[in-house]
Amino acid sequence: MTKIVITNYGSRMNKGDVALLNSRIKTLKEFIPDAGFAVFTYHPEVDNKPEMKYLQDINIKFYDVPGRVGLSPRGILKTVTSIFKIFLYRIGLNTKLNETSGIQEYFDADIIISTGGDVLTEDYGSPFSHFINLLFGILLNKPVVLYAESIGPFNKKWNKIITKFLFNRMSLITLREEISRKHLKELGIDKAPIYVTADSAFLLKPAPHQTIEEIMLKEGIDKSNKRLIGVSVSKIIARYGFLGLKDNEGKYTKYINLMSKVVDYLIENLNATIIFVPHVIEPWGNDDRTVADDVINLVKNKDNCISIKREYTAEEIKGIIGKCDLFIGARMHATIASASMLVPTIAIAYSHKTHGIIGKMLGQEKYAVDIKNLDYAALISKIDDVYNNRDKIRKDLESKMDYVKERALLNAKLVRDLVVKEEH
């Protein structure tokens, strides 16, 4: 069996994380049929429940990430302990650990893959814990792969030094947009093979039609006589916009007020039913359903709003989004789901990843609205534009999708070739 370690995975509570994990595992399994997977998650308490194993037909085990620098004394102790065990392993004093130990999976791995999406950046704070989880593989002389990641930016000198040290020791780097390659070039990262491919979530298959119909019936979503417009909201995104305000609560208030006015416009001018599709349902604070409630509380036409409360799989969420006539997304993987289902999409961008993927790769930069420039008039103008050109946009998306999916498949092909090379 080819043992593949996947690290820097968030949790099933973020459906973007799940879309990345599921699409990568399924695609890798197609190219490496004997593959088995050890997945290191930041929330094993939710991913390790038997009923939550969302890829029942594939051999997967979930473990707590071995590196959690900066989060707690316990996390630091765990990281130091893991490094010490690696040291013992390298000098031959500890060749077998308890089978329940996560670090043993690193020892036994044939290849180590990062699936963080965009965690290797300063955009969300320190990336150091994510660096550590890659360092373990490098210390063990294992092939380490960055798989369709968005990288950077890095402004702090220390992060630049670490990035250059780690990335120049990778066996393979694939990126999901050109902007990341520019960041790597500026840092002098040129030792590992680097390819610009595509986000693997483009390959995620939606749940079957009958399943989606049953979900829509359960959620009270009737598409028979009104346009269905999907909306993805996020609390975190507000922090990156509304530059005239300094405090995050003030920015959030501005954001939900703006979105409520946009929702009323959609209902009153397009005769639409608005469906709020949660992509992150984290009970520890970052929950899209709470944001949807805050927006709906300010909407005049509440009877035309539906907020999905139940948890669904990433495949089911994609299927629901595919039923929409138009989609407005603050979560990038929600917009990848909509675009790949040929739904005309407005992506609200807070990072270069959205501009690079939805914008440049799909040719939809006109409809990638930067959160820094977001206001009511600008968003309504984009909505009118998208709606009036929806047939053309669908055709444009369809014309690009085969190429994008081919680039997404290339990630797994390159990993397969690396595994074959290592075996010989």
C-alpha positions in Angstrom: 0.0 0.0 0.0 1.2 3.5 -0.8 0.8 5.5 2.5 -0.1 9.1 2.0 -0.1 11.6 4.9 -2.3 14.7 4.3 -1.6 17.5 6.7 -2.8 21.1 7.5 -6.5 20.0 7.0 -8.9 22.2 9.0 -12.0 20.2 9.8 -15.3 19.0 8.3 -17.0 22.1 9.8 -15.5 24.1 6.9 -17.0 22.7 3.7 -14.2 24.3 1.7 -11.7 22.2 3.6 -13.9 19.2 3.0 -14.2 20.0 -0.7 -10.4 20.1 -0.9 -9.8 16.9 1.0 -12.5 14.8 -0.7 -11.6 15.9 -4.2 -7.9 15.3 -3.6 -8.3 11.9 -2.0 -10.7 10.7 -4.7 -8.5 11.9 -7.5 -5.3 10.5 -5.9 -7.0 7.2 -5.5 -7.8 7.1 -9.2 -4.1 7.5 -10.0 -2.7 5.6 -7.1 -5.2 2.7 -6.5 -3.4 1.2 -3.6 -3.2 4.5 -1.6 -4.2 4.7 2.0 -4.5 8.0 3.8 -3.6 9.4 7.2 -5.2 12.9 7.6 -4.0 15.3 10.2 -6.9 17.6 11.3 -7.0 20.5 13.6 -10.3 19.2 15.0 -10.1 15.4 15.5 -13.0 15.6 17.9 -15.4 16.2 15.0 -13.6 14.4 12.2 -13.0 11.1 14.1 -16.7 10.4 14.8 -17.7 7.2 12.9 -20.8 8.9 11.4 -18.6 11.7 10.0 -16.4 9.5 7.8 -17.5 11.0 4.6 -15.4 8.8 2.3 -16.6 5.4 3.4 -15.1 3.5 0.5 -11.5 4.7 1.0 -9.1 3.8 3.7 -8.7 7.0 5.8 -7.6 7.6 9.4 -7.8 11.0 11.2 -5.2 12.2 13.7 -4.6 15.4 15.6 -2.0 17.6 13.9 1.4 17.0 15.6 2.4 20.7 15.3 0.5 23.5 17.1 3.1 26.1 17.9 1.8 29.3 19.5 -1.6 27.9 20.4 -1.0 26.7 24.0 1.7 25.2 26.2 0.3 21.8 25.6 0.6 22.4 21.8 4.2 23.5 22.1 5.0 20.5 24.2 3.4 18.2 21.6 5.4 19.8 18.9 8.7 19.5 20.8 7.9 15.9 21.7 7.2 15.1 18.0 10.5 16.6 17.0 12.3 14.7 19.7 10.7 11.4 18.4 11.8 12.3 14.9 15.4 12.7 16.2 15.3 9.3 17.9 13.9 7.8 14.8 16.6 9.3 12.6 19.4 7.9 14.9 17.7 4.5 15.1 16.8 4.6 18.8 13.1 4.5 18.3 12.0 2.7 15.3 8.4 1.9 16.3 5.9 4.0 18.3 2.5 3.2 19.7 0.2 2.6 16.7 -2.2 5.3 17.9 0.5 7.9 17.7 0.0 10.3 14.9 3.7 10.9 14.3 4.2 7.2 13.5 2.2 7.9 10.4 4.8 10.4 9.3 7.5 7.7 9.8 5.6 5.2 7.7 4.5 7.6 5.0 5.6 7.3 1.4 4.7 10.9 0.7 3.4 13.9 2.7 0.9 16.3 1.1 -0.3 19.7 2.4 -4.0 20.4 1.8 -4.4 23.7 3.6 -5.5 25.6 0.6 -4.3 29.0 1.7 -3.0 28.6 5.2 0.6 29.3 4.2 0.2 33.0 4.3 0.3 36.0 6.7 -3.2 37.0 5.7 -4.7 35.2 8.6 -2.0 35.6 11.2 1.1 33.4 11.8 1.5 30.4 9.5 4.1 28.9 11.8 2.1 25.8 12.9 1.4 24.9 9.3 5.1 25.3 8.6 5.9 22.9 11.4 3.6 20.2 10.1 5.6 20.3 6.8 8.9 20.5 8.6 8.3 17.0 10.1 8.3 15.5 6.7 11.5 17.3 5.6 13.3 16.2 8.8 12.4 12.6 7.9 13.7 13.0 4.4 10.2 12.2 3.0 8.9 13.6 -0.3 6.8 16.6 0.7 4.3 18.1 -1.7 2.3 21.4 -1.7 -0.8 20.4 -3.6 -2.7 23.2 -5.4 -2.0 25.7 -2.8 -2.2 29.5 -2.6 1.0 30.8 -1.1 1.8 34.1 0.5 2.1 37.0 0.8 4.9 37.0 3.3 6.2 40.4 4.6 7.9 39.4 7.9 11.6 38.6 7.5 11.4 35.5 9.7 8.5 34.0 7.6 10.4 34.7 4.4 13.5 32.8 5.7 11.4 29.8 6.9 9.4 29.7 3.6 12.5 29.7 1.5 14.2 27.0 3.7 11.1 24.7 3.6 9.9 25.2 0.0 13.3 24.8 -1.6 13.3 21.3 0.1 9.9 20.3 -1.3 9.7 17.5 -3.8 6.9 19.1 -5.7 4.9 22.4 -5.6 1.7 22.9 -7.4 -0.2 26.2 -7.2 -3.8 27.0 -8.0 -3.1 30.5 -9.4 -0.4 32.6 -11.0 -0.1 35.1 -8.2 1.3 32.5 -5.8 4.1 31.7 -8.3 5.0 35.4 -8.3 5.3 35.3 -4.5 7.6 32.2 -4.7 9.7 33.8 -7.4 10.2 36.9 -5.3 11.4 34.8 -2.4 13.9 32.9 -4.5 12.2 29.6 -4.3 13.5 27.7 -7.4 14.8 24.3 -6.3 11.5 22.3 -6.3 9.5 21.7 -9.5 6.7 24.3 -9.6 3.5 24.0 -11.7 0.4 26.2 -11.8 -2.5 23.8 -11.9 -6.0 24.4 -10.5 -7.9 24.0 -7.3 -8.9 20.3 -6.8 -12.4 21.3 -5.7 -13.3 21.9 -9.3 -13.4 18.1 -9.5 -15.7 17.6 -6.6 -18.9 15.9 -7.8 -22.2 17.2 -6.5 -24.5 14.8 -4.7 -27.1 13.0 -7.0 -30.0 14.9 -8.3 -32.6 13.0 -6.3 -30.6 13.7 -3.1 -30.6 17.4 -3.8 -34.3 17.4 -4.6 -35.0 15.7 -1.2 -32.9 18.3 0.6 -34.6 21.2 -1.1 -38.0 19.8 -0.2 -36.8 19.4 3.4 -35.5 23.0 3.5 -38.6 24.4 2.0 -36.9 25.6 -1.2 -39.4 25.9 -4.1 -37.8 26.7 -7.4 -41.0 26.4 -9.4 -42.1 30.1 -9.6 -39.2 32.3 -8.5 -35.6 32.9 -9.3 -33.3 31.2 -6.8 -30.3 33.3 -5.8 -27.7 31.8 -3.5 -25.8 33.9 -1.0 -22.7 32.9 1.0 -21.8 35.2 3.9 -18.8 35.4 6.2 -18.1 37.2 9.4 -14.3 37.2 8.9 -14.5 38.8 5.5 -15.7 42.1 6.9 -12.4 42.6 8.7 -10.7 43.1 5.4 -13.0 45.8 4.1 -14.5 49.1 5.1 -11.2 50.7 5.5 -12.6 53.9 7.1 -13.6 51.9 10.2 -11.0 50.6 12.7 -12.9 48.1 14.9 -14.1 44.7 13.6 -17.5 45.0 15.2 -18.2 48.2 13.4 -17.0 46.7 10.1 -19.3 43.7 10.7 -22.3 45.9 11.4 -21.6 47.8 8.1 -21.3 44.5 6.2 -24.6 42.9 7.4 -26.4 46.2 6.8 -25.0 46.3 3.2 -25.9 42.7 2.6 -29.5 43.1 3.9 -30.0 46.0 1.5 -28.6 43.9 -1.4 -31.0 41.0 -0.4 -34.0 43.3 -0.4 -32.9 44.6 -3.9 -32.7 41.0 -5.2 -36.2 40.2 -3.8 -37.9 43.4 -5.0 -36.3 43.7 -8.4 -35.6 40.2 -9.5 -38.6 38.5 -7.8 -36.1 36.2 -6.2 -36.0 33.7 -3.3 -32.8 34.1 -1.4 -31.1 31.0 0.0 -28.3 31.5 2.5 -25.9 28.6 2.0 -23.5 28.1 4.9 -20.0 26.9 4.0 -18.5 27.2 7.5 -20.6 26.0 10.5 -18.0 26.1 13.3 -19.6 26.0 16.7 -16.6 27.7 18.2 -17.5 31.1 16.8 -17.1 31.4 13.0 -20.5 30.2 11.8 -22.0 31.4 8.5 -25.5 30.6 9.8 -25.2 33.2 12.5 -24.2 35.8 10.0 -27.2 34.8 7.8 -29.5 35.3 10.8 -28.0 38.7 11.4 -28.6 39.7 7.8 -32.1 38.4 7.7 -33.0 40.3 10.8 -32.4 43.5 8.9 -34.2 42.4 5.7 -37.6 43.8 5.0 -38.8 40.9 2.9 -38.0 38.1 5.4 -40.5 35.7 3.9 -38.4 35.5 0.7 -35.3 34.3 2.6 -34.3 30.8 3.5 -31.3 30.1 5.7 -30.0 26.5 5.7 -29.5 25.4 9.2 -28.8 21.6 8.9 -25.3 20.3 8.2 -24.8 18.8 4.7 -21.8 17.3 3.0 -19.6 19.3 0.7 -21.1 17.4 -2.3 -24.6 18.2 -1.1 -23.8 21.8 -0.6 -22.4 21.9 -4.2 -25.6 20.3 -5.5 -27.8 22.9 -3.7 -25.7 25.8 -5.1 -26.0 24.3 -8.6 -29.8 24.8 -8.4 -29.3 28.6 -8.1 -29.9 31.0 -11.0 -27.2 33.4 -9.6 -24.7 33.2 -6.7 -23.1 35.8 -4.6 -20.3 34.4 -2.5 -18.0 35.6 0.3 -16.6 32.0 0.7 -14.2 31.2 -2.1 -15.0 27.5 -2.3 -18.7 28.3 -2.4 -17.9 30.3 -5.5 -15.8 27.5 -6.9 -18.8 25.3 -6.4 -21.1 27.7 -8.2 -18.8 28.5 -11.1 -18.0 24.8 -11.7 -21.8 24.2 -11.8 -22.0 27.0 -14.5 -23.9 29.3 -12.2 -23.3 33.1 -12.9 -21.3 34.2 -9.9 -20.2 37.3 -8.1 -17.2 36.5 -5.8 -16.5 38.9 -3.0 -12.7 38.7 -2.6 -10.6 39.3 0.5 -7.4 37.5 -0.8 -5.4 37.1 -4.0 -6.7 33.6 -4.3 -10.1 34.7 -5.4 -8.8 37.1 -8.0 -6.4 34.4 -9.3 -8.9 31.6 -9.5 -12.4 33.0 -10.1 -10.9 36.1 -11.7 -8.0 35.2 -14.0 -8.3 31.5 -14.4 -12.0 31.5 -15.1 -12.0 34.9 -16.9 -14.4 36.4 -14.4 -12.3 39.2 -12.9 -15.0 41.7 -13.8 -17.2 39.8 -11.3 -14.6 39.4 -8.5 -15.4 42.3 -6.2 -12.7 43.2 -3.8 -14.0 43.6 -0.2 -11.8 46.8 0.1 -14.0 48.4 -2.6 -17.3 46.9 -1.6 -20.3 49.3 -1.4 -23.9 49.0 -2.1 -23.9 50.8 -5.5 -20.9 48.8 -6.8 -22.4 45.5 -5.8 -25.8 46.3 -7.3 -24.1 47.3 -10.5 -22.4 43.9 -10.7 -25.6 42.1 -9.9 -27.4 43.9 -12.7 -24.5 43.1 -15.1 -24.4 39.4 -14.2 -28.1 39.0 -14.4 -28.4 40.7 -17.8 -25.5 38.7 -19.2 -26.2 35.4 -17.4 -26.5 33.3 -20.6 -23.2 34.5 -21.9 -21.5 34.0 -18.5 -22.7 30.4 -18.4 -21.3 29.8 -21.9 -18.0 31.4 -20.9 -17.7 29.2 -17.8 -18.6 26.1 -19.8 -15.9 26.9 -22.3 -13.2 27.0 -19.6 -14.3 24.2 -17.4 -12.8 21.3 -19.3 -9.4 23.0 -19.2 -9.6 23.9 -15.5 -10.6 20.3 -14.6 -7.7 19.0 -16.7 -5.4 21.3 -14.7 -6.9 20.1 -11.5 -6.3 16.4 -12.5 -2.6 17.3 -13.2 -2.0 17.6 -9.5 -2.7 13.9 -8.9 -0.8 12.9 -12.0 2.3 14.7 -10.8 2.0 13.1 -7.4 1.6 9.7 -9.0 4.8 10.3 -11.1 6.6 11.3 -7.9 5.6 8.2 -6.1 6.7 6.0 -9.0 10.0 7.9 -9.1 10.6 7.4 -5.4 9.8 3.7 -5.7 12.6 3.3 -8.3 
